[in-house]
């Protein structure tokens, strides 16, 4: 399995000859190393409706004839943008992508789609995270979230190999809360996301990894465009 970090909260997982991307925000991120048109995917998973998570979802799905997997409200919005294949699910549910499974977990955040051209806010359903399972490995993308106690239950019920956790503060958990979340999720490896894209979420990711090490947790900072290989 290959995992690539495309910046902000955008994660690409390549497994079993297929590929999925979670929360693609690439064309709007000046620090991105890859253009959306260079990314080949079979599925696009969306945790919630904020534009810094869904900006490139419809273009990627249409260019690759890929499915968009999200809650019913976001799926309907994607259909309105010309996405032919959507998969609706909700928190607690699991869907089979054919090459991996994706289970939707809870997250504490907001979720709305702001259409700036007409100053309209569209309800985006409940925010979520995803547990992706393939090749005997379990990858958690926590989505945008604050700290909540059921993270411990998710960690107890799942053998998480890698957890991607937001650390930016202001809109999500900050480093201190994310370190507690890492302890509760009990992942073998924790990778920070959702930081340094905008001034309001500037953080020292290496300092966060140091916090994890002090708790006996392995952490790693992935540079934008960097990949890691995982084997069971």
Secondary structure, DSSP 4 states (H G I P E B T S, - for coil): -EEEE-STT-EEEEETTEEEEES---TT-TT-SS-GGG---SEEE-S---HHHHTTHHHHHHHHT-EEEE-HHHHHHHHHTT-S-EEE--TT-EEE-SS-EEEEEE--S--EEEETTTTEEEE----EEEEEEETTEEEEE--S----TTHHHHHHHS--SEEEEE-B-SSS-BHHHHHHHHHHHT-SEEEEES-SSSGGG---HHHHHHHHHHTT--EEPPPTT-EEE---
